[in-house]
Every structure is written in structure tokens, then in C-alpha cells.
């Protein structure tokens, strides 16, 4: 039994015992993520992981960090905290898989106004679920109580992941060429970007989240909380089956910012808007916010959470691998000569 207690610290607003209870409640969620390589237990000063590097000639470690952003305000207003952890993991692992890296482990950081063990455990349950979906381990984290700095019900969730890829298998744009096919991997909705504009347009602070929307088949709040899809396993399957020349995670900045990050000078990604199935929540957002179409494609994923650019002669193999891994995917364009990096037609 831990007999640590400080009445003075408690009087300042920090509940040490609540922190211990939170760790106890989250333990079962963390245990779901244990994979070969985990060599430490929850509660130590550092998370230990021993990677299996057999078969790799030049292993390269890849890291990524991110947070949930203001989507977590939706979770707070709805008092539902078990999904935004998935978003947190997704924002990190979907980034590092873009270079072909397999995520190994994840750590989270929760800053919270008042430490409520059940709320913290719910947040970590989402993180654990995201790690399970990505095939990585949750080997540590931190919960920091910030009385007087944050409102009691407020929190901020962030984290980072580390993965590994053999140097010779790193996916970059060096092999990209005219005629390559652009595959679009369907998103589940808005994912975890652009929520400051979402909150402004829908006026979420004044009860709008409870509004049932027939076009969405659910309340607005439920639609806005749908977690980000984690693409790790499907993308790694595609990379093993086909000749992948570039991958973009479509996050903040939409198509115009993210696709050019994997397209070399002299080439352009020609994307056909008609080939994209855009979920109705985007049309609702554009209509109610009077947002120009270009701004929508420059802010949101518009139904495509990730693009995978493959050689034309292996495109069918990539499509099969992605579909077999449970991904909704289709051809949305091709690589052409030009200097604009991305053109939507």
C-alpha cells in the first residue's frame, strides 16, 4: 500500500491519492497493449522497450508527437472521455507510418484541472484502444494536476510514439514518377483537425451537440466525436504488397498542405474531387459556416484520411491489401508533370 500523503499539497489543490487511484484504474487498459518487447511495468520512472531488430540491416527509429486539439472540448461538453485517446494515438502513429515505420510504443501526457480517477482512466482507455489498433505498446505516461491554471473540468491530452523501419525500406518520394496512382483511404469524418472552426460554426457551447441530425443519423455531438481511423496496419500491408512511392496523412491543412509534402519538385498530384466520397458532416459544416470549397479542402480531410501513391503496375495489389485489411479505399487521382504539387479537378 502506498502511504504517501501531503496535507499541504492537498490544500493547494493537488490530490496525490487520486493520482494513485487513477493508475490503479488504468492498469487493465494498459495491459491490453502489451506486446513482445515490453520489459517494464506501469509506474516506473521510464518505460522500457527492447525492439526486435532481426532482419533489419540498418534500423531507423522514427518518432511523432501530437495532441487531440480542441476536439477534446467536444468530449468535455458531452462528458464522454473514452474516445479522444484514440485520436491522440492516431495523430502520432498515422504520421510515422507515412515513411513506412511500424510503431513500437506510445506514451501519453494528460494535464488536468482536477484529477478525477475515473475520468483519467477513461482517457487512458481510449489511448490503449488506439495502441491496440496500431499494434504498439502503451509503456508509460504522465498525469499532471494543474489547479488554478486550468478549470477543474478541463484537460489537455497529448502523446508521442516511436517506430522503426529498415533504412532501405523508408518510403520517400525519390521513386515517384508520372503515371503513379493516388489511392484515397476513407476517413471516418472530421478526425481531429479544424475543430476551432467546427466549434465556432456549430456554436457547440450552447446545446448544439444534442441536436439530432437526420443526414448524419445521430446527434451532432456523436458525429463530431467519431474517432480518427488508425491506418497503420492497412498501410504496412500495402507497403509489403506493392511499390509505394509516397504517403500523406491528411490532417490540418487538408489536401493543399499535406499531399505536397510527399510530392517531389516537377510533379503534381492530380486529384479528382468526383472520386471522393465526402461524409455529410462536411457538407453540413460548409453550408452552415458559409465556407468556400477551397477552404474546406485546405482545412479538412473531406473524406480522405490518408493518400497512398503507388506505381501503376502494382496499384491493384495495393488496393487488395488495403481492402483485405479492412480499409475503404479507391483511386482518386494520379501523378502528372507540373509544378503545383497538388491540383484538385
N, C-alpha and C positions, 0 to 999 in steps of 0.2 A: 504493500500500500504506500502511495506517495503521501508523505506528511508535510509537504511544502505548503506554507501558508504565510501570507503577509497582510495583516490587517491594514497597515498603512497604504500598501499598494491598492488594496480593495477600496479604501476610502477615496483614492484618486480615480477610481472608475475601472480598474483592471481586475478581472475575476480570474485568478490563476486556476482555481478549481474547475471553472467552466472550460478552460483550455484542456485540462486533463480529461474531462468527460468527453469533449469533442474528439480527442484522439481515440478514446475507447470506442466511441460510436462509429468512427470512420474505419476502424481496423478491418472489419469484414468486407468493406468495399475495396480497400487496398489489396486485400488478399486475393481478390478476383483477378488482379493484374499480374500476379507473379508468373514470370516466365524463366526459362533457363538463363542463367547469368546473374540473377539477383542473389547477392550474398550478404545482404544486411537486412535488419528488421526495422520496423517503424519505430521512430523515437530517438534514433541516434543523432549524432552531430552532422553526419553526412551519409548520403545514400551511396552504397557500393554496388557496382555492376561490373562483372567480368565478361566481356564480349567474346564470342566465339569467332575468331578471325580466320579460321581454317578455310583454305580455298581462295583466300584473297592474297594477291601479290603485293598490292600497295593500298592498304585500307586507309580511307579518308573519313574523318569524323565531320559530320555536318550538324549544325545547331540552328535552332529557330526559336524565337520568343515572341509572344503577343499576349493580348488580353481579350476580353469579351467586348469591351467598349460600352457604349450606352445602351446596348441591348439588355444589360443586366438591370436597367431601370424598369424595363417591362416585367422582368421576373420579380422585382421587388414590389411593384404595384399589384401584381397578381398573387403575391405570396406563394410563388412556386419556384423553387430553387434547385431542382434536381436535373435540369436540362442545360443550363448555361455552361456547366463544366464540360459538356461535350463540345460546345462551341470553342471553349478555351483550348482544348486539345486539338481540335480541327484546325484552328488558325495557325498552330505551330507545325503539326505533322504534315498538313497539306502543303505547306511551304517547302519543307525539307525533302519531300518525295519528288519535288519538281526536278531535282538533279539526280534522281534515281536512288536516293538513300532510304534505307529501311530504318524507321525509328526504333531505338533501343529502350530508352527510358524517358520519363517525364517527371517534372517537379512543378508543384503549384505554389502560388502565394495568394493568400486571402487577407486583405486589410478590411477590418470590420469595425463599425462603431461600437457595438456591444456584442460580446461573444455569447451567442446562443448555441449551445452544443448541437441541438437538433438541426438548426439552420446550416451550421458549418458542415455537419455530416451529410446533409442533403447536397450541398455544393460539391463535396468531395465524391459523393456517389455518382454525380454526373461526370466528373473528371475521370473516375475509374471506368465508367462505361465507355468514355471516349478512348481511353487507353486500350480497353479490350477490343474495340473496333479497329484500332490502329495496330494491334499486336505488340504493344510496348508495355513496359512496366512502370507503375507509379512507385518510385522508390523514395520519395520524400516530399517535403513541402513545409510551409510555414503559415501559421495563422497569427496575425498581429492585431490586437485590440487597440483602437485609437479613440478613446473617449475625449470629447472636447475638440477633436479635429474633424471627426465625421459624425453625422447624425446617427443615433442609436441603431436605426434600421438600415443604414447604408452599408454597402460593402463594395470592394473592387477585387475582381478575380483576374489573375494573370498567371503565366507559367512559361516554361520552356522545355524543349525536347532536344535530345541528341540522337543522331542516327549515324549509320555507317554505309559506305559504298566503296567498292573497289575502284581505284583511280581510273582504270581502263574502261569502266562501265559508267562513269559520270556522264549524265545527259546534259549536253550543252548544244548550242546552235551551230557548231562547227561543220556538221554534216548536212544541214538543212539546204534544200535546193528547190528551185522552181518545179512545180508539179506535185510537191508533197501535199498530203491530205490533212485537213484540220478536223479532228473529231471533237465534238462537244459533249461533255459529260453533264447530265441534267443535275440541276440544283434542287433542293427541297423548298426553296423560297428565297427570302431575302438573306438568309445565312446570318452573318454577324457584322455587316458593314452598312454605313449610311443611316444608322439609327437616330442620329441627331435630327436629320431631315424627316425621317419617319415619325418621330415623336412630335415634331412641330406640325406636320401636315395633319396627322390624325388627332392632335390635341389629347394625348393619352393621359394627361394628368386629371382630366375631368370626366372620367367614366366611360370613355370611348372603347376601352378594351373589352367591356362586357357586351358590346353591340354584336348581335348575330348577323353575319353577312352571308346571304344565300349563295352568292357567287363563290365564296370560299368554303361553304359547307361547315362552317364553325364560327366561333366568335373571332373578332379581330385579334384579341389578345392571344388566343390559341394559335392563330396563324403566324403571328409575329414571334412566338416563342419556339416554333419548329426548329430543331437543332440543325446546325451545319452538317452536311454529309462529309464523312471522312473517306477520302478516296484512296488511301494508302494501298490496301490490298488489291483493288482492281488495277491501279496504275502499275504496281510492281508486276502483276500478272501480264499486263500488256507489254511492259518493257522486256519481259522474259520471252515473249512470243513473237515480237515484231521489232522492226527497226525504228525506234523512237528518236526523233530529232529535236524535240523541244516540248516543254510542258509549261503551262501557265496556270497559276491559281487565281481565279477571278474574284478579287476581293475589292477593297475600297479603291476607287479609280476606274472600276469597271473594265470594259474591253480596251478602251483607249490608253489606259495606263499599264495594264498588266500583260496583254499579249505582246506588245513591242519589246518587253523585257527578254523574250526568248527568240526574237527575230533579228538576224544579222543585217548590217547595212547592205543596201542594194536589193533587198527582198521585202515583200509586203504580204501580210495575211489578209486575204480577201474573204470576208465573212458574209454569208447570205442570211439576212435577217429572217427571211421567209422559212429558213430551215430550222429556226429556233422556236421551240415550244415555250412560250413565256407564261408562267403561272399567273392567275388572275389577280393576285395581290399587287403585282406591279402595275397593271392597268388601273386598278383602284387608286394606288398611290399617285400615279401620274395624273389621273383625272382630278382627284380632289386637291392635289397640290399645284395643278396647272404647270407641270414640269415639262420643259421641252424634251423631245425624244432623245436628242443628243446628250442632254444632261443625264437622262436615265441610264444610257449606255456608258456614260462616263462616271457613274457613281455606283451602279448596282450590277449584279451578275445577270439579270434579266432572264434567268432560267438555265444558265450555263455556269456551273461552279468551277469547272476546270476544262482547259483545252489540251489535247494531246496531238502533236503534229508528227505524222508518221510517213514513211516512204509509201508511194502509191502502190508498189507491188506487195507490201505487207499490211496494207490497210485492213483487209478482210480478217487477217489473223489477229490484229489488234482489236477489231470490233468483236470478234468471237470471244477473246479473252476477257474483255471488259464486260460483255453481256453475261458470260458464264460466272463472273464474279459478282453478279447482281446489280450491275450498273446500267442505267438507262442512258444510251449513247447513240449518236447519229453523226453523219457527215454534215458539217456546217460551212465548209469552205475549202480553200486551197491556198498554197503559197505561190505568189506570182512575182515577177520582177517589178521593181519600183522602189521608191524611197520613202513612202509614207508609213511604213511599218505595219499599219492596220487600216483597212478600208472596209466600211460596212455598206453593203448594197442591198 
